[in-house]
Amino acid sequence: MMNKNVLVITNKEDVTVDFVIHQLQMRNIEYYRFNTEDIGSSIDIYFDGISYDAKDDNKKRNIHFNDFSSVYFRRPKLPEPLSGLTSGEKQFYLTEISTYLEGLYRYLSEKYWLNSVFDIRMLENKPYQITLAKELGLLVPELCISNDAQKCCQFTKEYKSCIFKPLKVGLIQETEEKGKVLYTTKVDSKLLKRMDTNGAMPIYLQREIEKESDIRITVVGTKIFAARIMSQESEISQVDWRKSHSMLSHERIDVPSELKEKFLNLCAKFNLGFAAIDFVLDKNGQYWFLEINPNGQWAWIESLLDYPISREIVNLLVEG
């Protein structure tokens, strides 16, 4: 039987993965933390037409990627482009490195992944998620995604109270050092006036659900860890709890068994061993699906509620 040897693909700033590393160390499981932004500085990768190998100068270690039995895919980052390059050359530099990494991921595709980068990409699209959620019978708030200002305004008149959210990541990187985050926000007159200036860019609107609280479901294998987030405690977090999640009260909850079955069916459909799913719990006790993140954060849930999420992640990586 092959020795258990776990490849962790991430970056140096990923503190969530430290929880998993701690579990691996406690159980004396061999692992290698591959911080991908170190490619070209302390890590060199080479491919000879047969296998991928690497040399890590910092860890004084030669890596044979085929030796790993499982892969924990977290948050890889590309290295900073070399100084003195033009913008076009920087793009070429990053494209070459990302393509090289893509080859490594495909080389390892027969290993056990948590989760496969290709499955993650498939499910990251929000309109696609919503289609699947509805097929599974989950409640989804009425929505409109359009670059037609008239259609958007008509939707907001029909449902009165609406929210706006980004279709993907709400990070706007204005410079290399400076960025800002677009959170879910209520639609107001200012946003309505600007809708007809967006050109080709679609606007994602949703009917606002009157919240009792927010629900974060963390799925690891067949284990479900459910947390209620008291988002209505603070005015700043009432629309989007992420604005102050560390300050809000959390509690363990159990969810209806029929919902659990739907969570697991959704994950199984896309070979997901892990998923973070967001719901709104309304005043009538109904669960409204918002989105599923196949590579979402979970460490703060483990810390606040003492859920054994990292332990179950390592169990999956070991058992495959």
DRENDO-1510 file (C-alpha; in Angstrom, 1 decimal, always signed):
<recs>
REC; n; res; u; v; w
REC; 1; MET; +0.0; +0.0; +0.0 .
REC; 2; MET; +1.3; +3.4; -0.9 .
REC; 3; ASN; +2.5; +5.6; +2.0 .
REC; 4; LYS; +0.2; +8.6; +2.6 .
REC; 5; ASN; +1.9; +11.7; +1.4 .
REC; 6; VAL; -0.1; +14.9; +1.0 .
REC; 7; LEU; +0.7; +17.7; -1.4 .
REC; 8; VAL; -0.7; +21.1; -0.1 .
REC; 9; ILE; -1.0; +23.7; -2.9 .
REC; 10; THR; -1.4; +27.2; -1.5 .
REC; 11; ASN; +0.5; +30.4; -0.7 .
REC; 12; LYS; +2.6; +31.7; +2.2 .
REC; 13; GLU; -0.2; +34.0; +3.5 .
REC; 14; ASP; -2.8; +31.2; +3.8 .
REC; 15; VAL; -3.5; +30.9; +7.5 .
REC; 16; THR; -6.4; +28.6; +7.0 .
REC; 17; VAL; -4.2; +25.9; +5.7 .
REC; 18; ASP; -2.1; +26.1; +8.9 .
REC; 19; PHE; -5.0; +24.2; +10.7 .
REC; 20; VAL; -4.6; +21.3; +8.3 .
REC; 21; ILE; -0.8; +21.4; +8.5 .
REC; 22; HIS; -1.1; +21.2; +12.3 .
REC; 23; GLN; -3.3; +18.1; +12.0 .
REC; 24; LEU; -0.9; +16.4; +9.5 .
REC; 25; GLN; +2.0; +17.1; +11.8 .
REC; 26; MET; +0.1; +15.7; +14.9 .
REC; 27; ARG; -0.6; +12.5; +13.0 .
REC; 28; ASN; +3.0; +12.2; +11.5 .
REC; 29; ILE; +1.7; +12.3; +8.0 .
REC; 30; GLU; +4.2; +13.2; +5.3 .
REC; 31; TYR; +3.3; +16.4; +3.4 .
REC; 32; TYR; +4.8; +19.1; +1.3 .
REC; 33; ARG; +3.4; +22.7; +1.4 .
REC; 34; PHE; +3.9; +24.1; -2.1 .
REC; 35; ASN; +3.7; +27.9; -1.9 .
REC; 36; THR; +3.4; +28.6; -5.6 .
REC; 37; GLU; +4.5; +32.2; -5.4 .
REC; 38; ASP; +8.0; +30.9; -4.6 .
REC; 39; ILE; +8.5; +29.5; -8.1 .
REC; 40; GLY; +11.6; +31.1; -9.5 .
REC; 41; SER; +12.9; +32.4; -6.2 .
REC; 42; SER; +13.4; +29.4; -3.9 .
REC; 43; ILE; +11.5; +26.7; -5.9 .
REC; 44; ASP; +12.4; +25.3; -9.3 .
REC; 45; ILE; +10.1; +22.9; -11.2 .
REC; 46; TYR; +11.2; +20.7; -14.1 .
REC; 47; PHE; +9.4; +18.4; -16.5 .
REC; 48; ASP; +11.3; +15.9; -18.6 .
REC; 49; GLY; +8.4; +14.7; -20.7 .
REC; 50; ILE; +7.5; +12.0; -18.2 .
REC; 51; SER; +7.3; +13.4; -14.7 .
REC; 52; TYR; +7.2; +16.7; -12.8 .
REC; 53; ASP; +9.8; +17.2; -10.1 .
REC; 54; ALA; +11.0; +20.2; -8.1 .
REC; 55; LYS; +13.8; +21.5; -5.9 .
REC; 56; ASP; +12.9; +23.6; -2.9 .
REC; 57; ASP; +16.1; +25.5; -1.7 .
REC; 58; ASN; +14.4; +26.9; +1.5 .
REC; 59; LYS; +13.4; +23.4; +2.7 .
REC; 60; LYS; +16.5; +21.7; +1.3 .
REC; 61; ARG; +14.2; +19.1; -0.4 .
REC; 62; ASN; +13.8; +17.5; -3.8 .
REC; 63; ILE; +10.1; +16.9; -4.6 .
REC; 64; HIS; +8.9; +14.0; -6.8 .
REC; 65; PHE; +5.2; +15.0; -7.5 .
REC; 66; ASN; +4.2; +11.5; -8.4 .
REC; 67; ASP; +5.0; +10.3; -4.9 .
REC; 68; PHE; +1.9; +12.1; -3.4 .
REC; 69; SER; -1.2; +10.1; -2.7 .
REC; 70; SER; -3.5; +13.1; -2.4 .
REC; 71; VAL; -3.7; +16.9; -3.1 .
REC; 72; TYR; -5.2; +19.6; -0.9 .
REC; 73; PHE; -5.8; +22.5; -3.3 .
REC; 74; ARG; -6.2; +25.8; -1.4 .
REC; 75; ARG; -5.1; +29.2; -2.6 .
REC; 76; PRO; -2.1; +29.2; -5.0 .
REC; 77; LYS; -0.6; +32.5; -6.1 .
REC; 78; LEU; +1.5; +33.3; -9.1 .
REC; 79; PRO; +5.0; +34.9; -8.4 .
REC; 80; GLU; +5.5; +38.6; -9.0 .
REC; 81; PRO; +6.7; +39.3; -12.5 .
REC; 82; LEU; +10.4; +40.2; -13.0 .
REC; 83; SER; +11.2; +43.9; -12.7 .
REC; 84; GLY; +11.7; +45.9; -15.8 .
REC; 85; LEU; +9.1; +44.1; -17.9 .
REC; 86; THR; +6.5; +45.9; -20.0 .
REC; 87; SER; +2.8; +45.3; -19.2 .
REC; 88; GLY; +2.6; +42.9; -22.2 .
REC; 89; GLU; +5.7; +41.0; -21.1 .
REC; 90; LYS; +4.3; +40.7; -17.6 .
REC; 91; GLN; +1.2; +39.2; -19.0 .
REC; 92; PHE; +3.2; +36.7; -21.0 .
REC; 93; TYR; +5.4; +35.9; -18.0 .
REC; 94; LEU; +2.3; +35.1; -15.8 .
REC; 95; THR; +0.6; +33.2; -18.6 .
REC; 96; GLU; +3.6; +30.9; -19.1 .
REC; 97; ILE; +3.8; +30.2; -15.4 .
REC; 98; SER; +0.1; +29.5; -15.0 .
REC; 99; THR; +0.2; +27.2; -18.0 .
REC; 100; TYR; +3.1; +25.3; -16.5 .
REC; 101; LEU; +1.2; +24.9; -13.2 .
REC; 102; GLU; -1.8; +23.8; -15.2 .
REC; 103; GLY; +0.3; +21.0; -16.7 .
REC; 104; LEU; +1.3; +19.9; -13.2 .
REC; 105; TYR; -2.4; +19.8; -12.1 .
REC; 106; ARG; -3.3; +17.7; -15.0 .
REC; 107; TYR; -0.3; +15.4; -14.4 .
REC; 108; LEU; -1.7; +14.8; -10.9 .
REC; 109; SER; -5.3; +14.4; -12.0 .
REC; 110; GLU; -5.5; +10.7; -11.1 .
REC; 111; LYS; -4.6; +11.5; -7.4 .
REC; 112; TYR; -7.2; +12.2; -4.8 .
REC; 113; TRP; -8.0; +15.9; -4.8 .
REC; 114; LEU; -9.7; +18.0; -2.2 .
REC; 115; ASN; -11.0; +19.6; -4.4 .
REC; 116; SER; -9.9; +19.2; -8.0 .
REC; 117; VAL; -9.0; +22.6; -9.5 .
REC; 118; PHE; -11.1; +21.6; -12.5 .
REC; 119; ASP; -14.2; +20.8; -10.5 .
REC; 120; ILE; -13.7; +24.1; -8.6 .
REC; 121; ARG; -13.7; +26.0; -11.8 .
REC; 122; MET; -16.8; +24.3; -13.0 .
REC; 123; LEU; -18.9; +25.2; -10.0 .
REC; 124; GLU; -17.6; +28.7; -9.3 .
REC; 125; ASN; -20.0; +30.3; -11.8 .
REC; 126; LYS; -23.0; +31.7; -9.8 .
REC; 127; PRO; -25.7; +31.5; -12.5 .
REC; 128; TYR; -24.7; +27.9; -13.0 .
REC; 129; GLN; -24.9; +27.3; -9.2 .
REC; 130; ILE; -28.4; +28.8; -9.1 .
REC; 131; THR; -29.6; +26.5; -11.9 .
REC; 132; LEU; -28.3; +23.4; -10.0 .
REC; 133; ALA; -29.7; +24.6; -6.7 .
REC; 134; LYS; -33.2; +25.0; -8.2 .
REC; 135; GLU; -33.0; +21.6; -9.9 .
REC; 136; LEU; -32.3; +20.1; -6.5 .
REC; 137; GLY; -35.3; +21.8; -5.0 .
REC; 138; LEU; -33.6; +24.5; -2.9 .
REC; 139; LEU; -35.3; +27.8; -2.4 .
REC; 140; VAL; -33.5; +30.6; -4.4 .
REC; 141; PRO; -34.5; +34.2; -4.2 .
REC; 142; GLU; -35.9; +35.8; -7.4 .
REC; 143; LEU; -33.2; +37.4; -9.4 .
REC; 144; CYS; -32.3; +39.3; -12.5 .
REC; 145; ILE; -28.9; +39.4; -14.2 .
REC; 146; SER; -28.8; +41.8; -17.1 .
REC; 147; ASN; -27.0; +44.7; -18.7 .
REC; 148; ASP; -30.4; +46.1; -19.8 .
REC; 149; ALA; -31.1; +49.0; -17.5 .
REC; 150; GLN; -34.8; +48.9; -18.2 .
REC; 151; LYS; -35.1; +45.2; -17.2 .
REC; 152; CYS; -33.1; +45.9; -14.0 .
REC; 153; CYS; -35.3; +48.9; -13.0 .
REC; 154; GLN; -38.4; +46.9; -13.8 .
REC; 155; PHE; -37.2; +44.1; -11.5 .
REC; 156; THR; -36.5; +46.5; -8.6 .
REC; 157; LYS; -40.0; +48.0; -9.0 .
REC; 158; GLU; -41.6; +44.6; -8.9 .
REC; 159; TYR; -39.8; +43.4; -5.7 .
REC; 160; LYS; -39.3; +46.8; -4.0 .
REC; 161; SER; -36.5; +45.7; -1.7 .
REC; 162; CYS; -33.5; +44.3; -3.7 .
REC; 163; ILE; -29.8; +43.7; -3.3 .
REC; 164; PHE; -26.9; +44.0; -5.7 .
REC; 165; LYS; -23.9; +41.6; -5.6 .
REC; 166; PRO; -20.9; +40.8; -7.8 .
REC; 167; LEU; -21.1; +37.9; -10.2 .
REC; 168; LYS; -17.8; +36.6; -9.1 .
REC; 169; VAL; -15.2; +38.0; -6.7 .
REC; 170; GLY; -16.0; +41.5; -5.5 .
REC; 171; LEU; -12.3; +42.6; -5.3 .
REC; 172; ILE; -11.3; +45.6; -7.4 .
REC; 173; GLN; -7.5; +45.9; -7.6 .
REC; 174; GLU; -7.0; +49.5; -8.6 .
REC; 175; THR; -3.2; +49.4; -8.2 .
REC; 176; GLU; -0.7; +46.7; -7.2 .
REC; 177; GLU; -0.8; +48.0; -3.6 .
REC; 178; LYS; -4.4; +49.3; -3.4 .
REC; 179; GLY; -7.8; +47.5; -3.8 .
REC; 180; LYS; -11.3; +47.6; -2.6 .
REC; 181; VAL; -14.1; +45.1; -2.0 .
REC; 182; LEU; -17.6; +45.2; -3.3 .
REC; 183; TYR; -19.9; +43.7; -0.7 .
REC; 184; THR; -23.6; +42.8; -1.2 .
REC; 185; THR; -25.5; +46.0; -0.8 .
REC; 186; LYS; -29.1; +47.3; -0.9 .
REC; 187; VAL; -30.3; +48.8; -4.2 .
REC; 188; ASP; -30.9; +52.5; -3.7 .
REC; 189; SER; -31.7; +55.4; -6.0 .
REC; 190; LYS; -28.0; +56.2; -6.6 .
REC; 191; LEU; -27.4; +52.7; -8.0 .
REC; 192; LEU; -30.6; +52.8; -10.1 .
REC; 193; LYS; -29.5; +56.1; -11.7 .
REC; 194; ARG; -26.1; +54.5; -12.7 .
REC; 195; MET; -27.6; +51.3; -14.2 .
REC; 196; ASP; -27.8; +52.7; -17.7 .
REC; 197; THR; -24.0; +53.6; -17.7 .
REC; 198; ASN; -22.7; +50.1; -17.3 .
REC; 199; GLY; -22.6; +49.2; -21.0 .
REC; 200; ALA; -21.9; +45.5; -21.5 .
REC; 201; MET; -21.4; +44.8; -17.8 .
REC; 202; PRO; -24.3; +42.8; -16.3 .
REC; 203; ILE; -25.9; +43.8; -13.0 .
REC; 204; TYR; -26.8; +41.0; -10.6 .
REC; 205; LEU; -29.9; +41.8; -8.6 .
REC; 206; GLN; -31.8; +39.6; -6.1 .
REC; 207; ARG; -34.9; +40.0; -4.1 .
REC; 208; GLU; -33.9; +40.8; -0.6 .
REC; 209; ILE; -35.0; +38.2; +1.9 .
REC; 210; GLU; -36.0; +39.4; +5.4 .
REC; 211; LYS; -33.4; +37.7; +7.5 .
REC; 212; GLU; -33.5; +36.1; +10.8 .
REC; 213; SER; -29.9; +35.2; +10.5 .
REC; 214; ASP; -27.3; +33.9; +8.0 .
REC; 215; ILE; -26.3; +30.2; +7.8 .
REC; 216; ARG; -22.9; +28.9; +6.8 .
REC; 217; ILE; -22.8; +25.2; +5.9 .
REC; 218; THR; -19.4; +23.5; +5.7 .
REC; 219; VAL; -19.4; +20.1; +4.0 .
REC; 220; VAL; -16.4; +17.7; +4.4 .
REC; 221; GLY; -17.0; +14.3; +2.9 .
REC; 222; THR; -20.4; +13.2; +4.3 .
REC; 223; LYS; -20.0; +15.4; +7.5 .
REC; 224; ILE; -22.0; +18.6; +7.7 .
REC; 225; PHE; -21.0; +21.5; +10.0 .
REC; 226; ALA; -23.8; +24.1; +10.3 .
REC; 227; ALA; -23.3; +27.5; +11.8 .
REC; 228; ARG; -25.8; +30.3; +12.5 .
REC; 229; ILE; -24.3; +33.7; +12.1 .
REC; 230; MET; -26.2; +36.4; +14.0 .
REC; 231; SER; -25.8; +38.9; +11.2 .
REC; 232; GLN; -28.7; +41.1; +12.4 .
REC; 233; GLU; -26.9; +42.0; +15.7 .
REC; 234; SER; -25.0; +44.8; +13.9 .
REC; 235; GLU; -26.3; +47.3; +11.4 .
REC; 236; ILE; -23.1; +47.0; +9.3 .
REC; 237; SER; -23.6; +43.3; +8.8 .
REC; 238; GLN; -27.3; +43.1; +8.2 .
REC; 239; VAL; -27.1; +42.9; +4.4 .
REC; 240; ASP; -23.6; +41.2; +4.1 .
REC; 241; TRP; -22.3; +39.4; +7.3 .
REC; 242; ARG; -18.8; +39.3; +5.8 .
REC; 243; LYS; -18.3; +43.0; +6.7 .
REC; 244; SER; -17.9; +42.1; +10.4 .
REC; 245; HIS; -18.1; +38.3; +10.7 .
REC; 246; SER; -15.4; +38.0; +13.4 .
REC; 247; MET; -17.4; +40.3; +15.7 .
REC; 248; LEU; -20.8; +38.5; +15.4 .
REC; 249; SER; -22.2; +35.7; +17.6 .
REC; 250; HIS; -22.1; +32.2; +16.1 .
REC; 251; GLU; -23.8; +29.1; +17.2 .
REC; 252; ARG; -23.9; +25.4; +16.2 .
REC; 253; ILE; -27.2; +24.4; +14.7 .
REC; 254; ASP; -28.7; +21.3; +13.0 .
REC; 255; VAL; -30.5; +21.6; +9.7 .
REC; 256; PRO; -33.4; +19.5; +8.4 .
REC; 257; SER; -32.4; +16.1; +7.1 .
REC; 258; GLU; -33.9; +16.8; +3.6 .
REC; 259; LEU; -31.6; +19.8; +3.3 .
REC; 260; LYS; -28.6; +17.7; +4.3 .
REC; 261; GLU; -29.4; +15.3; +1.6 .
REC; 262; LYS; -29.5; +18.1; -1.0 .
REC; 263; PHE; -26.2; +19.5; +0.2 .
REC; 264; LEU; -24.5; +16.1; -0.2 .
REC; 265; ASN; -26.2; +15.5; -3.6 .
REC; 266; LEU; -24.9; +18.9; -4.9 .
REC; 267; CYS; -21.3; +18.1; -3.7 .
REC; 268; ALA; -21.5; +14.5; -5.1 .
REC; 269; LYS; -22.6; +15.8; -8.5 .
REC; 270; PHE; -19.3; +17.6; -8.9 .
REC; 271; ASN; -16.9; +15.3; -6.9 .
REC; 272; LEU; -16.6; +17.9; -4.1 .
REC; 273; GLY; -15.2; +16.5; -0.9 .
REC; 274; PHE; -15.4; +20.0; +0.6 .
REC; 275; ALA; -17.8; +22.9; +0.1 .
REC; 276; ALA; -18.9; +26.1; +2.0 .
REC; 277; ILE; -22.6; +26.9; +1.3 .
REC; 278; ASP; -24.3; +30.2; +2.3 .
REC; 279; PHE; -28.0; +30.4; +3.1 .
REC; 280; VAL; -30.3; +33.0; +4.5 .
REC; 281; LEU; -32.7; +31.9; +7.3 .
REC; 282; ASP; -35.9; +34.0; +7.0 .
REC; 283; LYS; -38.4; +34.9; +9.7 .
REC; 284; ASN; -40.5; +31.9; +8.8 .
REC; 285; GLY; -37.7; +29.4; +9.3 .
REC; 286; GLN; -37.1; +28.8; +5.6 .
REC; 287; TYR; -33.6; +28.3; +4.2 .
REC; 288; TRP; -32.8; +30.4; +1.0 .
REC; 289; PHE; -29.8; +29.3; -1.0 .
REC; 290; LEU; -27.3; +32.1; -1.9 .
REC; 291; GLU; -24.2; +30.4; -3.2 .
REC; 292; ILE; -21.7; +27.5; -2.9 .
REC; 293; ASN; -18.0; +28.0; -2.7 .
REC; 294; PRO; -16.0; +24.9; -3.5 .
REC; 295; ASN; -12.9; +26.4; -1.9 .
REC; 296; GLY; -14.3; +28.7; +0.8 .
REC; 297; GLN; -12.9; +29.7; +4.1 .
REC; 298; TRP; -13.7; +27.8; +7.3 .
REC; 299; ALA; -11.0; +28.3; +9.9 .
REC; 300; TRP; -12.9; +30.9; +11.8 .
REC; 301; ILE; -15.9; +28.5; +12.1 .
REC; 302; GLU; -13.6; +25.9; +13.6 .
REC; 303; SER; -12.1; +28.4; +16.0 .
REC; 304; LEU; -15.4; +29.8; +17.2 .
REC; 305; LEU; -17.5; +26.7; +17.4 .
REC; 306; ASP; -14.8; +24.0; +18.0 .
REC; 307; TYR; -16.0; +22.0; +15.0 .
REC; 308; PRO; -13.4; +19.4; +13.9 .
REC; 309; ILE; -13.3; +20.6; +10.3 .
REC; 310; SER; -9.5; +20.4; +9.9 .
REC; 311; ARG; -9.5; +16.9; +11.4 .
REC; 312; GLU; -12.1; +15.7; +8.9 .
REC; 313; ILE; -10.2; +17.3; +6.0 .
REC; 314; VAL; -7.1; +15.3; +6.9 .
REC; 315; ASN; -9.2; +12.2; +7.3 .
REC; 316; LEU; -10.3; +12.6; +3.7 .
REC; 317; LEU; -6.8; +13.3; +2.4 .
REC; 318; VAL; -5.6; +10.2; +4.1 .
REC; 319; GLU; -8.4; +7.9; +3.2 .
REC; 320; GLY; -8.9; +9.3; -0.3 .
</recs>
